[in-house]
Amino acid sequence: MIEKGNLIITKIERFKAAFNKLPNSLEDVGLKEELGVDALYYQKKDSINYILSFGTILGESKIYYSDTKTWEDINR
């Protein structure tokens, strides 16, 4: 899922570079919003920061934070 997430991050960063803003949703970068076990969730935190996350096991997630450009296991 991290590999899939990294591809989405590339699309988000290209959108940000092209339009000087973050997309409002994954649909803005040409992706359909998914739900379920294999879904990645995008959340715009403010005008420059976002998170991308997916569930790993029941009640736990892997989260990418754009401010640190790292995947973490902690929801902060």
PDB file of N, CA, C, O and CB in Angstrom:
ATOM      1  N   MET A   1       0.819  -1.198   0.000  1.00  0.00           N
ATOM      2  CA  MET A   1       0.000   0.000   0.000  1.00  0.00           C
ATOM      3  C   MET A   1       0.867   1.268   0.000  1.00  0.00           C
ATOM      4  O   MET A   1       0.471   2.297  -0.547  1.00  0.00           O
ATOM      5  CB  MET A   1      -0.934  -0.005   1.210  1.00  0.00           C
ATOM      6  N   ILE A   2       2.047   1.181   0.616  1.00  0.00           N
ATOM      7  CA  ILE A   2       2.925   2.353   0.617  1.00  0.00           C
ATOM      8  C   ILE A   2       3.336   2.703  -0.813  1.00  0.00           C
ATOM      9  O   ILE A   2       3.399   3.880  -1.167  1.00  0.00           O
ATOM     10  CB  ILE A   2       4.180   2.097   1.493  1.00  0.00           C
ATOM     11  N   GLU A   3       3.616   1.689  -1.640  1.00  0.00           N
ATOM     12  CA  GLU A   3       3.970   1.965  -3.038  1.00  0.00           C
ATOM     13  C   GLU A   3       2.824   2.670  -3.755  1.00  0.00           C
ATOM     14  O   GLU A   3       3.045   3.651  -4.465  1.00  0.00           O
ATOM     15  CB  GLU A   3       4.331   0.660  -3.774  1.00  0.00           C
ATOM     16  N   LYS A   4       1.615   2.182  -3.576  1.00  0.00           N
ATOM     17  CA  LYS A   4       0.435   2.818  -4.163  1.00  0.00           C
ATOM     18  C   LYS A   4       0.293   4.245  -3.630  1.00  0.00           C
ATOM     19  O   LYS A   4      -0.008   5.172  -4.381  1.00  0.00           O
ATOM     20  CB  LYS A   4      -0.845   1.993  -3.857  1.00  0.00           C
ATOM     21  N   GLY A   5       0.511   4.405  -2.337  1.00  0.00           N
ATOM     22  CA  GLY A   5       0.444   5.726  -1.720  1.00  0.00           C
ATOM     23  C   GLY A   5       1.485   6.671  -2.274  1.00  0.00           C
ATOM     24  O   GLY A   5       1.202   7.848  -2.495  1.00  0.00           O
ATOM     25  N   ASN A   6       2.692   6.167  -2.501  1.00  0.00           N
ATOM     26  CA  ASN A   6       3.747   7.019  -3.040  1.00  0.00           C
ATOM     27  C   ASN A   6       3.409   7.512  -4.443  1.00  0.00           C
ATOM     28  O   ASN A   6       3.778   8.629  -4.807  1.00  0.00           O
ATOM     29  CB  ASN A   6       5.071   6.268  -3.059  1.00  0.00           C
ATOM     30  N   LEU A   7       2.716   6.701  -5.232  1.00  0.00           N
ATOM     31  CA  LEU A   7       2.276   7.140  -6.559  1.00  0.00           C
ATOM     32  C   LEU A   7       1.242   8.261  -6.442  1.00  0.00           C
ATOM     33  O   LEU A   7       1.260   9.218  -7.216  1.00  0.00           O
ATOM     34  CB  LEU A   7       1.688   5.954  -7.352  1.00  0.00           C
ATOM     35  N   ILE A   8       0.354   8.133  -5.479  1.00  0.00           N
ATOM     36  CA  ILE A   8      -0.645   9.177  -5.249  1.00  0.00           C
ATOM     37  C   ILE A   8       0.027  10.457  -4.755  1.00  0.00           C
ATOM     38  O   ILE A   8      -0.339  11.555  -5.174  1.00  0.00           O
ATOM     39  CB  ILE A   8      -1.705   8.699  -4.231  1.00  0.00           C
ATOM     40  N   ILE A   9       1.002  10.316  -3.874  1.00  0.00           N
ATOM     41  CA  ILE A   9       1.745  11.481  -3.376  1.00  0.00           C
ATOM     42  C   ILE A   9       2.401  12.219  -4.527  1.00  0.00           C
ATOM     43  O   ILE A   9       2.392  13.450  -4.556  1.00  0.00           O
ATOM     44  CB  ILE A   9       2.808  11.054  -2.345  1.00  0.00           C
ATOM     45  N   THR A  10       2.969  11.489  -5.477  1.00  0.00           N
ATOM     46  CA  THR A  10       3.575  12.117  -6.655  1.00  0.00           C
ATOM     47  C   THR A  10       2.537  12.924  -7.420  1.00  0.00           C
ATOM     48  O   THR A  10       2.817  14.044  -7.848  1.00  0.00           O
ATOM     49  CB  THR A  10       4.206  11.054  -7.575  1.00  0.00           C
ATOM     50  N   LYS A  11       1.350  12.374  -7.597  1.00  0.00           N
ATOM     51  CA  LYS A  11       0.277  13.096  -8.299  1.00  0.00           C
ATOM     52  C   LYS A  11      -0.134  14.357  -7.535  1.00  0.00           C
ATOM     53  O   LYS A  11      -0.354  15.409  -8.135  1.00  0.00           O
ATOM     54  CB  LYS A  11      -0.947  12.180  -8.495  1.00  0.00           C
ATOM     55  N   ILE A  12      -0.236  14.243  -6.212  1.00  0.00           N
ATOM     56  CA  ILE A  12      -0.602  15.400  -5.392  1.00  0.00           C
ATOM     57  C   ILE A  12       0.469  16.486  -5.501  1.00  0.00           C
ATOM     58  O   ILE A  12       0.151  17.664  -5.662  1.00  0.00           O
ATOM     59  CB  ILE A  12      -0.797  14.982  -3.914  1.00  0.00           C
ATOM     60  N   GLU A  13       1.728  16.089  -5.411  1.00  0.00           N
ATOM     61  CA  GLU A  13       2.825  17.066  -5.484  1.00  0.00           C
ATOM     62  C   GLU A  13       2.911  17.719  -6.865  1.00  0.00           C
ATOM     63  O   GLU A  13       3.234  18.902  -6.964  1.00  0.00           O
ATOM     64  CB  GLU A  13       4.161  16.389  -5.146  1.00  0.00           C
ATOM     65  N   ARG A  14       2.626  16.967  -7.930  1.00  0.00           N
ATOM     66  CA  ARG A  14       2.603  17.553  -9.279  1.00  0.00           C
ATOM     67  C   ARG A  14       1.469  18.559  -9.412  1.00  0.00           C
ATOM     68  O   ARG A  14       1.643  19.622 -10.008  1.00  0.00           O
ATOM     69  CB  ARG A  14       2.456  16.453 -10.347  1.00  0.00           C
ATOM     70  N   PHE A  15       0.309  18.226  -8.857  1.00  0.00           N
ATOM     71  CA  PHE A  15      -0.829  19.139  -8.860  1.00  0.00           C
ATOM     72  C   PHE A  15      -0.462  20.421  -8.108  1.00  0.00           C
ATOM     73  O   PHE A  15      -0.729  21.530  -8.571  1.00  0.00           O
ATOM     74  CB  PHE A  15      -2.076  18.468  -8.223  1.00  0.00           C
ATOM     75  N   LYS A  16       0.151  20.242  -6.949  1.00  0.00           N
ATOM     76  CA  LYS A  16       0.549  21.392  -6.123  1.00  0.00           C
ATOM     77  C   LYS A  16       1.534  22.295  -6.871  1.00  0.00           C
ATOM     78  O   LYS A  16       1.424  23.519  -6.803  1.00  0.00           O
ATOM     79  CB  LYS A  16       1.178  20.909  -4.800  1.00  0.00           C
ATOM     80  N   ALA A  17       2.487  21.701  -7.577  1.00  0.00           N
ATOM     81  CA  ALA A  17       3.468  22.476  -8.337  1.00  0.00           C
ATOM     82  C   ALA A  17       2.814  23.189  -9.523  1.00  0.00           C
ATOM     83  O   ALA A  17       3.173  24.323  -9.841  1.00  0.00           O
ATOM     84  CB  ALA A  17       4.600  21.564  -8.830  1.00  0.00           C
ATOM     85  N   ALA A  18       1.873  22.537 -10.165  1.00  0.00           N
ATOM     86  CA  ALA A  18       1.233  23.110 -11.348  1.00  0.00           C
ATOM     87  C   ALA A  18       0.242  24.222 -11.010  1.00  0.00           C
ATOM     88  O   ALA A  18       0.155  25.216 -11.730  1.00  0.00           O
ATOM     89  CB  ALA A  18       0.525  22.025 -12.120  1.00  0.00           C
ATOM     90  N   PHE A  19      -0.502  24.059  -9.922  1.00  0.00           N
ATOM     91  CA  PHE A  19      -1.574  24.998  -9.601  1.00  0.00           C
ATOM     92  C   PHE A  19      -1.313  25.843  -8.352  1.00  0.00           C
ATOM     93  O   PHE A  19      -2.135  26.682  -7.981  1.00  0.00           O
ATOM     94  CB  PHE A  19      -2.848  24.244  -9.423  1.00  0.00           C
ATOM     95  N   ASN A  20      -0.170  25.618  -7.710  1.00  0.00           N
ATOM     96  CA  ASN A  20       0.213  26.367  -6.511  1.00  0.00           C
ATOM     97  C   ASN A  20      -0.831  26.260  -5.393  1.00  0.00           C
ATOM     98  O   ASN A  20      -1.055  27.204  -4.636  1.00  0.00           O
ATOM     99  CB  ASN A  20       0.433  27.828  -6.865  1.00  0.00           C
ATOM    100  N   LYS A  21      -1.455  25.091  -5.315  1.00  0.00           N
ATOM    101  CA  LYS A  21      -2.414  24.801  -4.241  1.00  0.00           C
ATOM    102  C   LYS A  21      -2.567  23.291  -4.154  1.00  0.00           C
ATOM    103  O   LYS A  21      -2.189  22.564  -5.072  1.00  0.00           O
ATOM    104  CB  LYS A  21      -3.806  25.501  -4.495  1.00  0.00           C
ATOM    105  N   LEU A  22      -3.122  22.829  -3.049  1.00  0.00           N
ATOM    106  CA  LEU A  22      -3.392  21.402  -2.888  1.00  0.00           C
ATOM    107  C   LEU A  22      -4.726  21.046  -3.522  1.00  0.00           C
ATOM    108  O   LEU A  22      -5.636  21.874  -3.568  1.00  0.00           O
ATOM    109  CB  LEU A  22      -3.385  21.010  -1.401  1.00  0.00           C
ATOM    110  N   PRO A  23      -4.845  19.824  -4.007  1.00  0.00           N
ATOM    111  CA  PRO A  23      -6.161  19.395  -4.501  1.00  0.00           C
ATOM    112  C   PRO A  23      -7.140  19.281  -3.338  1.00  0.00           C
ATOM    113  O   PRO A  23      -6.744  19.009  -2.204  1.00  0.00           O
ATOM    114  CB  PRO A  23      -6.056  18.040  -5.253  1.00  0.00           C
ATOM    115  N   ASN A  24      -8.410  19.490  -3.628  1.00  0.00           N
ATOM    116  CA  ASN A  24      -9.431  19.346  -2.593  1.00  0.00           C
ATOM    117  C   ASN A  24      -9.757  17.886  -2.334  1.00  0.00           C
ATOM    118  O   ASN A  24     -10.181  17.520  -1.237  1.00  0.00           O
ATOM    119  CB  ASN A  24     -10.694  20.095  -2.987  1.00  0.00           C
ATOM    120  N   SER A  25      -9.556  17.052  -3.351  1.00  0.00           N
ATOM    121  CA  SER A  25      -9.818  15.615  -3.227  1.00  0.00           C
ATOM    122  C   SER A  25      -8.924  14.874  -4.210  1.00  0.00           C
ATOM    123  O   SER A  25      -8.265  15.487  -5.050  1.00  0.00           O
ATOM    124  CB  SER A  25     -11.327  15.286  -3.488  1.00  0.00           C
ATOM    125  N   LEU A  26      -8.906  13.559  -4.099  1.00  0.00           N
ATOM    126  CA  LEU A  26      -8.122  12.754  -5.043  1.00  0.00           C
ATOM    127  C   LEU A  26      -8.701  12.829  -6.450  1.00  0.00           C
ATOM    128  O   LEU A  26      -7.990  12.589  -7.425  1.00  0.00           O
ATOM    129  CB  LEU A  26      -8.064  11.295  -4.581  1.00  0.00           C
ATOM    130  N   GLU A  27      -9.965  13.153  -6.562  1.00  0.00           N
ATOM    131  CA  GLU A  27     -10.579  13.310  -7.880  1.00  0.00           C
ATOM    132  C   GLU A  27      -9.925  14.449  -8.651  1.00  0.00           C
ATOM    133  O   GLU A  27      -9.889  14.415  -9.881  1.00  0.00           O
ATOM    134  CB  GLU A  27     -12.087  13.562  -7.745  1.00  0.00           C
ATOM    135  N   ASP A  28      -9.407  15.454  -7.954  1.00  0.00           N
ATOM    136  CA  ASP A  28      -8.718  16.574  -8.604  1.00  0.00           C
ATOM    137  C   ASP A  28      -7.431  16.140  -9.295  1.00  0.00           C
ATOM    138  O   ASP A  28      -6.956  16.826 -10.201  1.00  0.00           O
ATOM    139  CB  ASP A  28      -8.407  17.655  -7.586  1.00  0.00           C
ATOM    140  N   VAL A  29      -6.859  15.007  -8.878  1.00  0.00           N
ATOM    141  CA  VAL A  29      -5.640  14.495  -9.515  1.00  0.00           C
ATOM    142  C   VAL A  29      -5.938  13.294 -10.412  1.00  0.00           C
ATOM    143  O   VAL A  29      -5.036  12.553 -10.802  1.00  0.00           O
ATOM    144  CB  VAL A  29      -4.609  14.106  -8.450  1.00  0.00           C
ATOM    145  N   GLY A  30      -7.232  13.117 -10.732  1.00  0.00           N
ATOM    146  CA  GLY A  30      -7.626  12.077 -11.665  1.00  0.00           C
ATOM    147  C   GLY A  30      -7.872  10.707 -11.073  1.00  0.00           C
ATOM    148  O   GLY A  30      -7.904   9.714 -11.799  1.00  0.00           O
ATOM    149  N   LEU A  31      -8.048  10.639  -9.755  1.00  0.00           N
ATOM    150  CA  LEU A  31      -8.293   9.355  -9.096  1.00  0.00           C
ATOM    151  C   LEU A  31      -9.692   9.321  -8.509  1.00  0.00           C
ATOM    152  O   LEU A  31     -10.203  10.338  -8.039  1.00  0.00           O
ATOM    153  CB  LEU A  31      -7.250   9.097  -7.998  1.00  0.00           C
ATOM    154  N   LYS A  32     -10.298   8.165  -8.536  1.00  0.00           N
ATOM    155  CA  LYS A  32     -11.608   7.987  -7.944  1.00  0.00           C
ATOM    156  C   LYS A  32     -11.441   7.709  -6.454  1.00  0.00           C
ATOM    157  O   LYS A  32     -10.600   6.902  -6.059  1.00  0.00           O
ATOM    158  CB  LYS A  32     -12.384   6.840  -8.643  1.00  0.00           C
ATOM    159  N   GLU A  33     -12.239   8.375  -5.633  1.00  0.00           N
ATOM    160  CA  GLU A  33     -12.208   8.110  -4.192  1.00  0.00           C
ATOM    161  C   GLU A  33     -12.683   6.684  -3.950  1.00  0.00           C
ATOM    162  O   GLU A  33     -13.723   6.278  -4.470  1.00  0.00           O
ATOM    163  CB  GLU A  33     -13.093   9.135  -3.405  1.00  0.00           C
ATOM    164  N   GLU A  34     -11.927   5.922  -3.163  1.00  0.00           N
ATOM    165  CA  GLU A  34     -12.266   4.538  -2.868  1.00  0.00           C
ATOM    166  C   GLU A  34     -12.631   4.395  -1.400  1.00  0.00           C
ATOM    167  O   GLU A  34     -12.229   5.204  -0.564  1.00  0.00           O
ATOM    168  CB  GLU A  34     -11.101   3.603  -3.229  1.00  0.00           C
ATOM    169  N   LEU A  35     -13.380   3.380  -1.106  1.00  0.00           N
ATOM    170  CA  LEU A  35     -13.706   3.022   0.271  1.00  0.00           C
ATOM    171  C   LEU A  35     -13.361   1.566   0.468  1.00  0.00           C
ATOM    172  O   LEU A  35     -13.354   0.795  -0.492  1.00  0.00           O
ATOM    173  CB  LEU A  35     -15.206   3.292   0.599  1.00  0.00           C
ATOM    174  N   GLY A  36     -13.079   1.184   1.674  1.00  0.00           N
ATOM    175  CA  GLY A  36     -12.844  -0.218   1.959  1.00  0.00           C
ATOM    176  C   GLY A  36     -11.446  -0.531   2.425  1.00  0.00           C
ATOM    177  O   GLY A  36     -10.664   0.358   2.761  1.00  0.00           O
ATOM    178  N   VAL A  37     -11.147  -1.813   2.438  1.00  0.00           N
ATOM    179  CA  VAL A  37      -9.898  -2.317   3.001  1.00  0.00           C
ATOM    180  C   VAL A  37      -8.669  -1.802   2.256  1.00  0.00           C
ATOM    181  O   VAL A  37      -7.674  -1.453   2.892  1.00  0.00           O
ATOM    182  CB  VAL A  37      -9.902  -3.827   2.987  1.00  0.00           C
ATOM    183  N   ASP A  38      -8.712  -1.747   0.949  1.00  0.00           N
ATOM    184  CA  ASP A  38      -7.544  -1.337   0.162  1.00  0.00           C
ATOM    185  C   ASP A  38      -7.565   0.136  -0.239  1.00  0.00           C
ATOM    186  O   ASP A  38      -6.903   0.522  -1.202  1.00  0.00           O
ATOM    187  CB  ASP A  38      -7.450  -2.184  -1.077  1.00  0.00           C
ATOM    188  N   ALA A  39      -8.308   0.952   0.479  1.00  0.00           N
ATOM    189  CA  ALA A  39      -8.443   2.363   0.135  1.00  0.00           C
ATOM    190  C   ALA A  39      -7.374   3.211   0.812  1.00  0.00           C
ATOM    191  O   ALA A  39      -6.941   2.935   1.931  1.00  0.00           O
ATOM    192  CB  ALA A  39      -9.824   2.868   0.518  1.00  0.00           C
ATOM    193  N   LEU A  40      -6.971   4.240   0.100  1.00  0.00           N
ATOM    194  CA  LEU A  40      -6.100   5.278   0.663  1.00  0.00           C
ATOM    195  C   LEU A  40      -6.944   6.533   0.820  1.00  0.00           C
ATOM    196  O   LEU A  40      -7.714   6.890  -0.071  1.00  0.00           O
ATOM    197  CB  LEU A  40      -4.833   5.547  -0.250  1.00  0.00           C
ATOM    198  N   TYR A  41      -6.796   7.192   1.948  1.00  0.00           N
ATOM    199  CA  TYR A  41      -7.618   8.356   2.257  1.00  0.00           C
ATOM    200  C   TYR A  41      -6.757   9.617   2.293  1.00  0.00           C
ATOM    201  O   TYR A  41      -5.732   9.666   2.973  1.00  0.00           O
ATOM    202  CB  TYR A  41      -8.348   8.164   3.603  1.00  0.00           C
ATOM    203  N   TYR A  42      -7.189  10.629   1.555  1.00  0.00           N
ATOM    204  CA  TYR A  42      -6.501  11.910   1.474  1.00  0.00           C
ATOM    205  C   TYR A  42      -7.248  12.919   2.318  1.00  0.00           C
ATOM    206  O   TYR A  42      -8.477  12.982   2.297  1.00  0.00           O
ATOM    207  CB  TYR A  42      -6.382  12.395   0.010  1.00  0.00           C
ATOM    208  N   GLN A  43      -6.485  13.713   3.066  1.00  0.00           N
ATOM    209  CA  GLN A  43      -7.095  14.787   3.848  1.00  0.00           C
ATOM    210  C   GLN A  43      -6.213  16.017   3.767  1.00  0.00           C
ATOM    211  O   GLN A  43      -5.044  15.989   4.151  1.00  0.00           O
ATOM    212  CB  GLN A  43      -7.307  14.359   5.324  1.00  0.00           C
ATOM    213  N   LYS A  44      -6.784  17.087   3.266  1.00  0.00           N
ATOM    214  CA  LYS A  44      -6.100  18.377   3.211  1.00  0.00           C
ATOM    215  C   LYS A  44      -6.191  18.995   4.602  1.00  0.00           C
ATOM    216  O   LYS A  44      -7.289  19.232   5.105  1.00  0.00           O
ATOM    217  CB  LYS A  44      -6.727  19.326   2.113  1.00  0.00           C
ATOM    218  N   LYS A  45      -5.031  19.261   5.232  1.00  0.00           N
ATOM    219  CA  LYS A  45      -5.011  19.797   6.594  1.00  0.00           C
ATOM    220  C   LYS A  45      -5.114  21.319   6.615  1.00  0.00           C
ATOM    221  O   LYS A  45      -5.810  21.895   7.450  1.00  0.00           O
ATOM    222  CB  LYS A  45      -3.743  19.361   7.308  1.00  0.00           C
ATOM    223  N   ASP A  46      -4.407  21.963   5.679  1.00  0.00           N
ATOM    224  CA  ASP A  46      -4.451  23.415   5.524  1.00  0.00           C
ATOM    225  C   ASP A  46      -4.019  23.721   4.092  1.00  0.00           C
ATOM    226  O   ASP A  46      -4.085  22.838   3.237  1.00  0.00           O
ATOM    227  CB  ASP A  46      -3.526  24.152   6.584  1.00  0.00           C
ATOM    228  N   SER A  47      -3.592  24.916   3.816  1.00  0.00           N
ATOM    229  CA  SER A  47      -3.274  25.282   2.434  1.00  0.00           C
ATOM    230  C   SER A  47      -1.997  24.633   1.895  1.00  0.00           C
ATOM    231  O   SER A  47      -1.789  24.606   0.682  1.00  0.00           O
ATOM    232  CB  SER A  47      -3.146  26.770   2.333  1.00  0.00           C
ATOM    233  N   ILE A  48      -1.134  24.107   2.782  1.00  0.00           N
ATOM    234  CA  ILE A  48       0.120  23.503   2.302  1.00  0.00           C
ATOM    235  C   ILE A  48       0.381  22.089   2.801  1.00  0.00           C
ATOM    236  O   ILE A  48       1.282  21.423   2.291  1.00  0.00           O
ATOM    237  CB  ILE A  48       1.261  24.363   2.699  1.00  0.00           C
ATOM    238  N   ASN A  49      -0.371  21.616   3.775  1.00  0.00           N
ATOM    239  CA  ASN A  49      -0.131  20.295   4.366  1.00  0.00           C
ATOM    240  C   ASN A  49      -1.310  19.357   4.168  1.00  0.00           C
ATOM    241  O   ASN A  49      -2.469  19.771   4.158  1.00  0.00           O
ATOM    242  CB  ASN A  49       0.166  20.430   5.848  1.00  0.00           C
ATOM    243  N   TYR A  50      -0.980  18.086   4.010  1.00  0.00           N
ATOM    244  CA  TYR A  50      -1.995  17.058   3.838  1.00  0.00           C
ATOM    245  C   TYR A  50      -1.507  15.753   4.444  1.00  0.00           C
ATOM    246  O   TYR A  50      -0.326  15.590   4.749  1.00  0.00           O
ATOM    247  CB  TYR A  50      -2.341  16.871   2.348  1.00  0.00           C
ATOM    248  N   ILE A  51      -2.440  14.831   4.609  1.00  0.00           N
ATOM    249  CA  ILE A  51      -2.084  13.478   5.019  1.00  0.00           C
ATOM    250  C   ILE A  51      -2.726  12.497   4.040  1.00  0.00           C
ATOM    251  O   ILE A  51      -3.757  12.778   3.429  1.00  0.00           O
ATOM    252  CB  ILE A  51      -2.542  13.191   6.490  1.00  0.00           C
ATOM    253  N   LEU A  52      -2.090  11.355   3.913  1.00  0.00           N
ATOM    254  CA  LEU A  52      -2.609  10.236   3.132  1.00  0.00           C
ATOM    255  C   LEU A  52      -2.504   9.034   4.045  1.00  0.00           C
ATOM    256  O   LEU A  52      -1.450   8.806   4.639  1.00  0.00           O
ATOM    257  CB  LEU A  52      -1.818  10.021   1.761  1.00  0.00           C
ATOM    258  N   SER A  53      -3.568   8.260   4.174  1.00  0.00           N
ATOM    259  CA  SER A  53      -3.531   7.149   5.127  1.00  0.00           C
ATOM    260  C   SER A  53      -4.251   5.922   4.607  1.00  0.00           C
ATOM    261  O   SER A  53      -5.080   5.990   3.700  1.00  0.00           O
ATOM    262  CB  SER A  53      -4.138   7.570   6.441  1.00  0.00           C
ATOM    263  N   PHE A  54      -3.904   4.794   5.217  1.00  0.00           N
ATOM    264  CA  PHE A  54      -4.602   3.544   4.951  1.00  0.00           C
ATOM    265  C   PHE A  54      -4.564   2.693   6.204  1.00  0.00           C
ATOM    266  O   PHE A  54      -3.649   2.808   7.020  1.00  0.00           O
ATOM    267  CB  PHE A  54      -3.976   2.790   3.749  1.00  0.00           C
ATOM    268  N   GLY A  55      -5.569   1.833   6.351  1.00  0.00           N
ATOM    269  CA  GLY A  55      -5.628   0.940   7.500  1.00  0.00           C
ATOM    270  C   GLY A  55      -4.679  -0.227   7.324  1.00  0.00           C
ATOM    271  O   GLY A  55      -4.557  -0.777   6.229  1.00  0.00           O
ATOM    272  N   THR A  56      -4.006  -0.606   8.398  1.00  0.00           N
ATOM    273  CA  THR A  56      -3.096  -1.749   8.346  1.00  0.00           C
ATOM    274  C   THR A  56      -3.755  -2.971   8.982  1.00  0.00           C
ATOM    275  O   THR A  56      -3.902  -4.007   8.334  1.00  0.00           O
ATOM    276  CB  THR A  56      -1.763  -1.421   9.059  1.00  0.00           C
ATOM    277  N   ILE A  57      -4.147  -2.853  10.234  1.00  0.00           N
ATOM    278  CA  ILE A  57      -4.925  -3.887  10.906  1.00  0.00           C
ATOM    279  C   ILE A  57      -6.020  -3.170  11.669  1.00  0.00           C
ATOM    280  O   ILE A  57      -6.007  -1.943  11.770  1.00  0.00           O
ATOM    281  CB  ILE A  57      -4.035  -4.779  11.859  1.00  0.00           C
ATOM    282  N   LEU A  58      -6.939  -3.899  12.192  1.00  0.00           N
ATOM    283  CA  LEU A  58      -8.086  -3.299  12.866  1.00  0.00           C
ATOM    284  C   LEU A  58      -7.661  -2.236  13.872  1.00  0.00           C
ATOM    285  O   LEU A  58      -6.962  -2.525  14.843  1.00  0.00           O
ATOM    286  CB  LEU A  58      -8.901  -4.373  13.565  1.00  0.00           C
ATOM    287  N   GLY A  59      -8.089  -1.016  13.627  1.00  0.00           N
ATOM    288  CA  GLY A  59      -7.814   0.081  14.534  1.00  0.00           C
ATOM    289  C   GLY A  59      -6.466   0.756  14.369  1.00  0.00           C
ATOM    290  O   GLY A  59      -6.157   1.686  15.113  1.00  0.00           O
ATOM    291  N   GLU A  60      -5.645   0.314  13.408  1.00  0.00           N
ATOM    292  CA  GLU A  60      -4.340   0.929  13.209  1.00  0.00           C
ATOM    293  C   GLU A  60      -4.181   1.384  11.762  1.00  0.00           C
ATOM    294  O   GLU A  60      -4.764   0.806  10.845  1.00  0.00           O
ATOM    295  CB  GLU A  60      -3.220  -0.050  13.588  1.00  0.00           C
ATOM    296  N   SER A  61      -3.387   2.422  11.578  1.00  0.00           N
ATOM    297  CA  SER A  61      -3.192   2.998  10.252  1.00  0.00           C
ATOM    298  C   SER A  61      -1.736   3.338  10.005  1.00  0.00           C
ATOM    299  O   SER A  61      -0.942   3.476  10.935  1.00  0.00           O
ATOM    300  CB  SER A  61      -4.050   4.237  10.083  1.00  0.00           C
ATOM    301  N   LYS A  62      -1.410   3.470   8.743  1.00  0.00           N
ATOM    302  CA  LYS A  62      -0.127   4.009   8.298  1.00  0.00           C
ATOM    303  C   LYS A  62      -0.475   5.362   7.694  1.00  0.00           C
ATOM    304  O   LYS A  62      -1.366   5.458   6.851  1.00  0.00           O
ATOM    305  CB  LYS A  62       0.629   3.043   7.251  1.00  0.00           C
ATOM    306  N   ILE A  63       0.225   6.405   8.122  1.00  0.00           N
ATOM    307  CA  ILE A  63      -0.143   7.763   7.726  1.00  0.00           C
ATOM    308  C   ILE A  63       1.069   8.490   7.156  1.00  0.00           C
ATOM    309  O   ILE A  63       2.143   8.498   7.758  1.00  0.00           O
ATOM    310  CB  ILE A  63      -0.723   8.543   8.924  1.00  0.00           C
ATOM    311  N   TYR A  64       0.882   9.106   5.977  1.00  0.00           N
ATOM    312  CA  TYR A  64       1.918   9.934   5.366  1.00  0.00           C
ATOM    313  C   TYR A  64       1.615  11.377   5.724  1.00  0.00           C
ATOM    314  O   TYR A  64       0.510  11.871   5.499  1.00  0.00           O
ATOM    315  CB  TYR A  64       1.983   9.732   3.807  1.00  0.00           C
ATOM    316  N   TYR A  65       2.624  12.052   6.291  1.00  0.00           N
ATOM    317  CA  TYR A  65       2.495  13.465   6.637  1.00  0.00           C
ATOM    318  C   TYR A  65       3.346  14.274   5.671  1.00  0.00           C
ATOM    319  O   TYR A  65       4.557  14.071   5.579  1.00  0.00           O
ATOM    320  CB  TYR A  65       2.921  13.732   8.118  1.00  0.00           C
ATOM    321  N   SER A  66       2.706  15.198   4.946  1.00  0.00           N
ATOM    322  CA  SER A  66       3.442  15.975   3.946  1.00  0.00           C
ATOM    323  C   SER A  66       4.448  16.932   4.571  1.00  0.00           C
ATOM    324  O   SER A  66       5.430  17.296   3.924  1.00  0.00           O
ATOM    325  CB  SER A  66       2.474  16.754   3.085  1.00  0.00           C
ATOM    326  N   ASP A  67       4.225  17.351   5.823  1.00  0.00           N
ATOM    327  CA  ASP A  67       5.166  18.297   6.439  1.00  0.00           C
ATOM    328  C   ASP A  67       6.526  17.656   6.709  1.00  0.00           C
ATOM    329  O   ASP A  67       7.550  18.338   6.679  1.00  0.00           O
ATOM    330  CB  ASP A  67       4.586  18.841   7.744  1.00  0.00           C
ATOM    331  N   THR A  68       6.540  16.340   6.975  1.00  0.00           N
ATOM    332  CA  THR A  68       7.806  15.642   7.218  1.00  0.00           C
ATOM    333  C   THR A  68       8.179  14.709   6.065  1.00  0.00           C
ATOM    334  O   THR A  68       9.289  14.179   6.013  1.00  0.00           O
ATOM    335  CB  THR A  68       7.723  14.846   8.516  1.00  0.00           C
ATOM    336  N   LYS A  69       7.237  14.519   5.147  1.00  0.00           N
ATOM    337  CA  LYS A  69       7.423  13.636   3.983  1.00  0.00           C
ATOM    338  C   LYS A  69       7.791  12.206   4.418  1.00  0.00           C
ATOM    339  O   LYS A  69       8.650  11.560   3.818  1.00  0.00           O
ATOM    340  CB  LYS A  69       8.522  14.204   3.052  1.00  0.00           C
ATOM    341  N   THR A  70       7.121  11.739   5.469  1.00  0.00           N
ATOM    342  CA  THR A  70       7.381  10.403   5.978  1.00  0.00           C
ATOM    343  C   THR A  70       6.063   9.664   6.276  1.00  0.00           C
ATOM    344  O   THR A  70       5.035  10.273   6.572  1.00  0.00           O
ATOM    345  CB  THR A  70       8.253  10.481   7.244  1.00  0.00           C
ATOM    346  N   TRP A  71       6.138   8.344   6.187  1.00  0.00           N
ATOM    347  CA  TRP A  71       5.042   7.477   6.605  1.00  0.00           C
ATOM    348  C   TRP A  71       5.253   7.164   8.098  1.00  0.00           C
ATOM    349  O   TRP A  71       6.355   6.802   8.511  1.00  0.00           O
ATOM    350  CB  TRP A  71       4.983   6.147   5.729  1.00  0.00           C
ATOM    351  N   GLU A  72       4.202   7.307   8.890  1.00  0.00           N
ATOM    352  CA  GLU A  72       4.289   7.050  10.311  1.00  0.00           C
ATOM    353  C   GLU A  72       3.147   6.154  10.767  1.00  0.00           C
ATOM    354  O   GLU A  72       2.125   6.038  10.092  1.00  0.00           O
ATOM    355  CB  GLU A  72       4.281   8.358  11.087  1.00  0.00           C
ATOM    356  N   ASP A  73       3.332   5.526  11.914  1.00  0.00           N
ATOM    357  CA  ASP A  73       2.291   4.683  12.503  1.00  0.00           C
ATOM    358  C   ASP A  73       1.463   5.440  13.537  1.00  0.00           C
ATOM    359  O   ASP A  73       0.501   4.898  14.080  1.00  0.00           O
ATOM    360  CB  ASP A  73       2.915   3.451  13.145  1.00  0.00           C
ATOM    361  N   ILE A  74       1.829   6.675  13.806  1.00  0.00           N
ATOM    362  CA  ILE A  74       1.200   7.455  14.867  1.00  0.00           C
ATOM    363  C   ILE A  74       0.300   8.525  14.262  1.00  0.00           C
ATOM    364  O   ILE A  74       0.705   9.255  13.357  1.00  0.00           O
ATOM    365  CB  ILE A  74       2.265   8.098  15.779  1.00  0.00           C
ATOM    366  N   ASN A  75      -0.924   8.609  14.775  1.00  0.00           N
ATOM    367  CA  ASN A  75      -1.841   9.668  14.377  1.00  0.00           C
ATOM    368  C   ASN A  75      -1.581  10.869  15.277  1.00  0.00           C
ATOM    369  O   ASN A  75      -1.837  10.819  16.480  1.00  0.00           O
ATOM    370  CB  ASN A  75      -3.335   9.199  14.466  1.00  0.00           C
ATOM    371  N   ARG A  76      -1.076  11.940  14.693  1.00  0.00           N
ATOM    372  CA  ARG A  76      -0.766  13.100  15.523  1.00  0.00           C
ATOM    373  C   ARG A  76      -1.720  14.241  15.297  1.00  0.00           C
ATOM    374  O   ARG A  76      -1.586  15.291  15.926  1.00  0.00           O
ATOM    375  CB  ARG A  76       0.630  13.563  15.266  1.00  0.00           C
TER     376      ARG A  76
END
